[in-house]
Amino acid sequence: KKPPWARKDVTFKVKEMSLSAWLYLPENLSVPVPCIIMGHGLGATKDAGLEPYAIRFQEAGFAVLAFDYRYLGESEGEPRQLIWIPYQQEDYKAAINYARSLKEIDPTRIALWGTSLSGGHVIVTAARDNKIACVSAQCPLLDGNAGGMKLLKRVGIWYILRMAFGHALRDLVRSWLGLSPHKIPLVGKPGSIAVMADSDAWDTFSKLVPDDFINEACARILIRMDKYKPVKYATRVRCPVLLQVCDNDISLPMSVVEKVEKRLGKLAEVIH
């Protein structure tokens, strides 16, 4: 499918690296419009299913900026396929600043859209930037530790130890020594060595990603995930938040969603 007429290839900088993005602008633009910033989940890229969302938003009169994180997709950065949460949060901030600098965009009406891991990023980013207009978080990662406990019950302690010490720690130590990264598949079938190894992730990714998608990730992300707790930032968010929850999500405990909803109060809307 050809890209829509108003999709532009753009770049913006973060720490001397160029990040690749697609900018969608509504047709017959006459005044600055609200903009939705879209970053994908975990190690996915903007060409993995974001465009249908972006086109619908564009048709509704919004601008959209969908970007690739550093080290991934068409963005710059080495080592390739590194997923590091603080860096991805910085990339969101850089995308927001870039959008606010464009004459076509109303800088007071910036919305954030995230899914999975980036569903947590948008909560954290909105907590740090009280000028964000609203947030949409789809099946968000809200508490890595709680998700890790669900994973432990599903796969067992020996699999967890194997992934942590045989792969994640190995990659981290190699990075300390200045050696090439140790990479594992981003998505795999149940029981395989992968960042996400379950049938749901495998089936979903197989449908979303393009043929040339690089199914790899630096393994060190595995020892960072359980420490990521966007739930702690919920009380600092000052804008409306739409939480879109998949009832059969095997990684998101509903108790965490309820905790975030309670902390957000009237700002929260939860859709199942």
C-alpha positions in Angstrom: 0.0 0.0 0.0 1.3 3.4 -1.0 1.7 6.0 1.8 -0.9 8.6 2.1 -0.4 11.8 0.2 0.5 13.9 3.2 3.0 11.5 4.9 6.4 13.1 5.0 9.7 11.5 6.0 11.3 13.7 8.6 14.1 13.5 11.1 14.9 15.1 14.5 17.9 15.1 16.7 18.6 13.5 20.1 22.2 13.6 21.4 23.6 14.1 17.9 21.7 11.1 16.5 19.0 11.5 13.9 15.7 9.8 14.6 13.5 8.8 11.7 9.8 9.7 11.7 6.8 9.9 9.6 4.8 13.2 9.8 1.1 13.0 8.8 -0.7 16.3 8.2 -4.5 16.7 7.6 -5.6 17.7 4.1 -6.4 21.4 3.5 -4.5 22.5 6.5 -5.2 26.2 7.3 -4.6 26.5 11.1 -2.2 24.8 13.5 -3.7 21.4 14.5 -3.3 19.0 17.5 -0.6 16.4 17.1 -0.5 12.8 18.3 3.0 11.4 19.0 3.3 7.7 18.4 6.1 5.4 19.5 5.8 1.7 19.2 6.2 -0.9 21.9 9.5 -2.6 23.0 11.6 -3.2 19.9 9.0 -2.6 17.2 9.3 0.1 14.5 7.0 2.6 13.0 6.3 0.4 9.9 4.9 -2.4 12.2 1.3 -1.5 12.2 1.3 2.2 13.2 0.2 3.6 9.9 -3.4 2.5 9.9 -3.9 4.3 13.2 -2.0 7.3 11.9 -4.2 7.5 8.8 -7.4 7.4 10.9 -6.2 10.1 13.2 -5.1 12.2 10.1 -8.6 11.7 8.5 -10.1 13.0 11.8 -8.1 16.2 11.5 -5.0 15.4 13.7 -1.4 15.6 12.8 0.6 12.5 13.7 4.3 12.0 14.3 5.3 8.3 14.4 9.0 7.7 15.1 11.6 5.0 15.5 13.6 5.0 18.7 17.4 5.3 18.5 19.1 2.0 17.6 16.0 0.8 15.9 14.5 0.9 12.4 15.6 3.8 10.3 16.9 5.8 13.2 20.6 6.2 14.0 22.6 4.8 16.9 24.9 1.9 17.8 24.7 -0.8 18.9 21.8 -1.8 16.7 18.7 -3.3 18.3 19.4 -1.9 21.8 16.2 -1.3 23.8 16.9 0.9 26.8 14.0 2.5 28.7 15.6 5.8 29.7 16.8 6.4 26.2 13.3 5.7 24.7 11.8 8.2 27.2 14.3 10.8 26.0 13.3 10.0 22.4 9.7 10.7 23.3 10.7 14.0 24.8 12.7 14.9 21.7 9.7 14.0 19.4 7.5 16.2 21.5 9.9 19.1 21.2 10.2 18.6 17.5 6.4 18.6 17.0 6.0 21.8 19.1 8.6 23.5 16.8 6.5 23.0 13.6 4.3 25.8 12.4 1.6 23.3 11.4 1.2 22.0 15.0 -0.5 23.6 17.9 2.1 23.3 20.6 -0.6 23.4 23.4 -2.4 20.3 22.0 0.1 17.5 22.0 -1.2 14.0 22.7 0.8 10.8 23.4 -0.1 7.3 22.1 1.7 4.2 23.3 1.3 0.5 23.3 2.9 -2.2 25.5 6.2 -0.9 26.7 5.5 2.6 25.2 2.2 2.5 27.0 4.2 2.9 30.1 6.5 5.6 28.5 3.5 7.8 27.7 2.4 7.8 31.4 5.9 8.7 32.6 6.3 11.3 29.9 3.0 13.0 30.7 3.9 13.0 34.4 7.1 14.9 33.6 5.4 17.3 31.1 2.3 18.9 32.4 1.6 20.6 29.0 0.6 17.3 27.4 -3.0 17.4 26.4 -4.0 13.8 26.8 -2.7 10.2 26.7 -3.8 7.0 25.1 -2.1 3.8 26.5 -2.9 0.5 24.8 -2.3 -2.7 26.8 0.4 -0.7 28.7 3.3 -2.1 30.7 2.6 -0.4 34.0 4.6 -2.5 36.5 7.5 -4.6 35.3 7.8 -6.4 38.6 4.2 -7.5 38.6 4.5 -8.6 35.0 7.6 -10.5 35.9 5.8 -12.4 38.6 3.1 -13.5 36.2 5.9 -14.6 33.8 7.6 -16.6 36.6 4.4 -18.5 37.3 4.0 -19.2 33.6 7.5 -20.3 32.7 9.2 -21.3 36.0 12.3 -20.2 37.8 14.8 -22.1 35.7 13.8 -20.4 32.5 14.0 -17.0 34.3 17.5 -17.7 35.6 18.7 -19.0 32.2 17.5 -15.8 30.5 18.9 -13.5 33.3 22.3 -15.1 33.7 22.9 -16.8 30.4 21.8 -14.0 28.2 20.9 -10.6 29.9 23.9 -10.5 32.2 26.2 -11.8 29.4 25.2 -8.9 27.2 25.5 -6.4 29.9 29.1 -7.5 30.8 30.1 -7.5 27.2 28.9 -3.9 27.0 31.1 -3.0 30.0 34.1 -4.6 28.3 33.5 -2.8 25.0 32.6 -6.0 23.2 29.9 -6.6 20.6 26.4 -7.1 22.0 24.9 -10.5 22.7 21.5 -10.5 20.9 18.5 -12.8 21.2 15.3 -12.9 19.2 12.8 -10.2 20.2 9.9 -12.5 19.7 9.8 -16.3 19.7 7.6 -19.3 20.1 6.7 -20.6 23.6 9.7 -22.1 25.3 12.3 -20.5 23.0 15.0 -18.0 23.9 13.5 -14.6 23.2 12.6 -11.4 24.9 8.9 -12.3 24.4 8.4 -16.1 24.0 4.7 -16.9 23.9 2.2 -17.7 21.2 0.3 -14.4 21.5 3.4 -12.3 20.9 4.6 -14.6 18.0 1.2 -14.5 16.2 0.7 -10.8 16.7 4.2 -9.8 15.5 4.1 -12.1 12.5 1.0 -10.2 11.3 2.3 -6.7 12.1 6.0 -6.5 11.1 7.3 -6.1 7.6 9.3 -8.8 5.8 12.6 -7.1 6.5 11.9 -6.6 10.3 15.0 -7.5 12.3 13.8 -9.9 15.0 16.7 -9.2 17.4 17.3 -7.4 20.7 20.3 -6.8 22.9 19.6 -9.2 25.8 20.4 -6.7 28.5 16.8 -5.3 28.4 15.7 -8.4 30.3 17.3 -7.2 33.5 15.7 -3.7 33.2 12.1 -4.6 32.6 11.2 -5.7 36.2 12.5 -2.3 37.5 10.2 -0.3 35.2 7.1 1.0 37.2 5.1 3.7 35.4 2.4 3.1 38.0 4.4 5.2 40.4 4.1 8.2 38.1 0.3 8.1 37.8 -0.4 10.6 40.6 1.7 13.2 38.8 -0.2 13.1 35.5 -2.4 16.1 35.0 -4.2 15.3 31.7 -6.9 12.8 30.7 -5.6 9.2 30.2 -7.3 6.5 28.1 -6.3 3.0 29.3 -7.1 0.4 26.7 -6.9 -3.0 28.3 -6.9 -6.4 26.7 -8.7 -8.7 29.1 -6.7 -11.8 28.0 -3.4 -10.0 28.2 -1.1 -12.6 29.9 1.5 -10.0 31.0 -0.6 -7.2 32.5 -2.2 -7.9 36.0 -5.6 -6.2 36.2 -4.8 -5.2 39.8 -2.1 -2.8 38.4 -4.6 -1.3 36.0 -7.0 -0.7 38.8 -4.2 0.9 40.9 -3.4 3.3 38.1 -7.1 4.1 37.5 -7.5 4.9 41.2 -4.4 7.1 41.2 -5.5 9.0 38.1 -9.0 9.5 39.5 -11.4 11.4 37.2 -8.6 11.8 34.6 -8.8 8.0 33.8 -11.0 6.2 31.3 -10.6 2.5 31.1 -11.8 0.5 28.0 -11.8 -3.3 27.9 
